[in-house]
Structure formats: C-alpha cells, structure tokens
Amino acid sequence: EVAGAGPRGALEQTIAAVVGAVLGVERFSVRTSFFELGGTSLHIVTIARRLKEALGRDIPITEMFRNPTVSALAERLGGEAAAADPIEAAR
C-alpha cells in the first residue's frame, strides 16, 4: 500500500478507480503520478478512453500529461465543468 491521500469527492473517486483498474493498482495516493505507478503513454490512452466512457466527455491526452495525478486531473476537469457536471455523468 502506498501511503498518502485517498480520493476526495466523486470525480476523484471515478478517476482513481479508472487509473487503478488500468494500472492494476488497488491503493495509491491521489497525489502520485500515473507514471510513478507504472503507467506508460499507452496506459494514458486507455485511461483517457475509459474516462470518456465514465464521464461522458473527451479527456485530451495532453491534459493527462500536464496533470499526471488524480488530484490534479480532477481539479482541471472540475474547473472546466462549471456548466456540465462530470460527477453526475459518472454515475
């Protein structure tokens, strides 16, 4: 188990669940980079596709490279989603 912060809120939980499933990691800090967890650029493509399915919107691959942690990506996506609620789309 990696010590650190767990997901806060539904958006972080959704992203963490997808990242964990793709990378085969059960517990990790939301502040740990996808790449530190063993992720590769191919994993990022898979994560982006699964997040699109879960959230109902495209997640640009570039955003995942710029925001390589669950917390950073959730913050970025949450800021973009003022008009459309990604948490509701994930349910």
C-alpha positions in Angstrom: 0.0 0.0 0.0 1.2 3.5 -0.9 0.8 6.0 1.9 -1.0 9.2 1.0 -4.2 10.9 0.4 -7.3 9.0 -0.8 -9.8 10.3 -3.3 -11.9 13.3 -2.2 -15.3 13.5 -3.9 -16.9 11.6 -6.7 -14.8 13.0 -9.5 -11.5 11.9 -7.8 -13.1 8.5 -6.9 -14.0 7.9 -10.6 -10.6 8.9 -11.9 -8.8 6.9 -9.2 -11.0 3.8 -10.0 -10.2 4.0 -13.7 -6.5 4.6 -13.1 -6.3 1.8 -10.6 -8.1 -0.7 -12.9 -5.9 0.2 -15.9 -2.6 0.1 -13.9 -3.6 -2.9 -11.7 -3.0 -0.8 -8.5 -5.6 -1.0 -5.7 -4.4 1.7 -3.3 -2.4 4.8 -4.1 -2.2 8.4 -3.2 -4.2 10.8 -5.5 -1.0 12.9 -5.5 1.1 10.1 -7.0 1.9 10.5 -10.7 0.4 7.9 -13.1 3.9 7.3 -14.3 5.2 6.6 -10.8 2.5 3.9 -10.5 4.0 2.2 -13.6 1.9 4.0 -16.2 3.1 4.4 -19.8 1.8 6.6 -22.6 -0.2 3.6 -23.8 -1.8 3.3 -20.4 -2.7 7.0 -20.6 -4.5 6.4 -23.8 -6.5 3.6 -22.2 -7.3 5.7 -19.1 -8.5 8.6 -21.3 -10.8 6.3 -23.3 -12.3 4.8 -20.1 -12.7 8.2 -18.5 -14.6 9.3 -21.6 -16.9 6.4 -21.1 -17.3 7.1 -17.4 -17.6 10.9 -17.6 -19.3 11.2 -21.0 -16.7 13.6 -22.4 -13.4 13.7 -24.1 -10.3 14.0 -21.9 -7.4 15.3 -24.0 -4.3 13.1 -23.7 -2.3 16.4 -23.3 -4.3 17.2 -20.2 -3.3 13.9 -18.7 0.4 14.5 -19.3 0.1 18.1 -17.9 -1.9 16.8 -14.9 -0.5 13.4 -14.2 -2.1 12.8 -10.8 -5.7 12.0 -9.9 -6.0 15.2 -7.8 -4.5 17.5 -10.5 -6.6 16.0 -13.3 -9.8 16.2 -11.2 -9.1 19.8 -10.3 -8.5 20.6 -14.0 -11.6 18.7 -15.2 -13.7 20.1 -12.3 -12.7 23.7 -13.3 -13.8 23.0 -16.9 -17.1 21.5 -15.9 -18.8 24.5 -14.3 -21.7 24.2 -16.8 -21.8 20.4 -17.1 -21.5 18.3 -14.0 -19.0 15.4 -14.7 -19.8 13.8 -11.4 -23.4 13.2 -12.5 -22.2 11.9 -15.8 -20.0 9.4 -14.0 -23.0 7.9 -12.1 
